[in-house]
Amino acid sequence: MQQCGPGQPASGYSRGCTTLQELCATTGAGTGCGSCRPEVQQLLATEIAQVVALAVPAQELITATYAAPE
């Protein structure tokens, strides 16, 4: 039986997981009884949101730095 606990599905996104199915297949989280799947889905959504939150300011910085002069 697969045990699901804190930290197990962490960094699923960095492993290329963008869906619950990919995360479960990659980490084994949620593959036992499945009762933790909603929590695993939330962890993945939170991780993706954090990546997006960091990416937007970085893109703005790149755009401002390399903007064509007017």
Summary of the structure (lengths in Angstrom):
residues: 70
radius of gyration: 16.6
end to end distance: 62.2
largest distance: 62.2
contacts: 158
relative contact order: 0.16
helix: 57%
strand: 0%
